[in-house]
């Protein structure tokens, strides 16, 4: 798809016309071989570098391109795994629904105490907790670091389980009969630590999402979870209808 001529006498600013045309070319696969640099766009469209930078700034804000100072702009890779908002879900199922093999490397499965987590589960600080830490892989490549805490008096039966290719909630339900029916999640963009980058095999230009979740069975909090997921491989999506007043919330992996 070739660039279209910009209307210099129209009411719409040039940067917006440029932005719209670049989006159309992106969706048509026009940049599969690589996204052009600022100077190339200046020549193609006959506009100033300032106009190009305004358009790229908005494409970057929309997550369509990665445009960093001093580096060639490039098309943002599509997320490998997507998950809708406002639903309890399984990362295991979401990964396989995307046509990718799901596997976990179990880094810890034991009983320990954690006063901060216990407080978030409405428990006394020294209460024993089952702790499960996994490196979640999708298609053989790291996707997320997943850490979960559950009261030991409830979750002790899961200690002998093999979590290489199954979900925590499936094991919890099968071995204890407990099913989560509500949860509250908070998602924030974070800069991962050096250790997290090493585990996730992501470079300094890759952002991550940090997800905290409290899961409940009836009125009882039964899980506190912290997941750090690669932002270039995972996306949350939402659909809304006019007049829809439902509250929305973020989701995390299980």
Buried (B, 14 or more C-beta within 10 A) or exposed (E): EEBEEBEEEEEEEBBBBBBBBBBEBBEEEBBEEEBBBBEEBBEBBEBEEEBBBBBBBBBBEEEBBBBEEEEEBBBBEEBBBEBEBEEBBBBBBBBBBBEBEBBBBEEEBEEEBBEEBBEBBEBEEEBBBBBBBBBBBBBEEBBBBBBBBBBBEBBBBBEEBEBEEBBBBBBBBEBBEBEBEEBEBEBEEBEBEEEBBEBBEBEEEBEBBBBBBBBBBEEEBBBBBBBBBBBBBBBBEEEEEEEEEEEEBBBBBB
